[in-house]
Amino acid sequence: MPIGFPLDIREQELKKRWAFPYDWGQKQNDAWDEQTDFIYHIFSFDALVKEVETRFKGDSTFKYEEIFTYTLNRWYNFWSAKAVEKIFCLHPTVKAAMDGRDRLRDFRIDDIDFDHKTSIYPRGFNRDLEYGKAHPRELIEWFYTHQSQQRRKHRENRIFIVLYASDGQHWKLKAELHWLESLVRTYLDGFDASKLHRFTFEGKKETAADVIWAVT
């Protein structure tokens, strides 16, 4: 995992994904994830495209266009998430998770463990952006209820980075790493645990969560 790669290189690789349409086609599921888990070990976008061609072109098990796009989307989302995790961990108030394989905890802020999730503002929320910004608690509850129904479903502490682009190209904001870095740094500079939204989803365990708005 190229943790030491400069942000410039990470951003450059991610933006190569922009050359192809962002359309899932196939809904994300565990079976297709298992077939494309090699994305975790390929950082170069060009190498990724070659690997997809080698593995799936001519394989009648999949429609090539669908598995191609599915793989590119997973790669893009994963490497953007790893870059954002690194951005958090570079801040002096943040400590990286002790176990890098722990999918429920990415880092610790003020002795509170968090996972983070970068998400496009959800159409399924059925409320406009201004409503969501005015009611972040309601939006957070929606995310916990509807998001990550496969491998990442959990009710642990989470910071949501919510993306919204005025031109409708929300997904492209995941590659704007320097911009996201400035938003995360500003958030962490003013972090106040008492302002976190707190929930009790299951049993008596408390969940703490918050939103960082990434809006253009």
Buried (B, 14 or more C-beta within 10 A) or exposed (E): EEEEBEBEBBBBBBBBBEEBEBEEEBEBEEEBBEBBEBBEEBBEBEEBBEBBEEBBEEEEEBBBEBBBBBBBBBBBBBBBBBBBBBBBBBBEEBBBBEEEEEEBBBBBBEEEBBBBBBBBBBEEBEBEBEEBBEBBEEBBBBBBEEBBEEEEEBBBBBBBBBBBBEEEEBBBBBBBBEEBBEBBBEBBEEBEEEEBBEBEEEEEEEBBBBBBBBBE
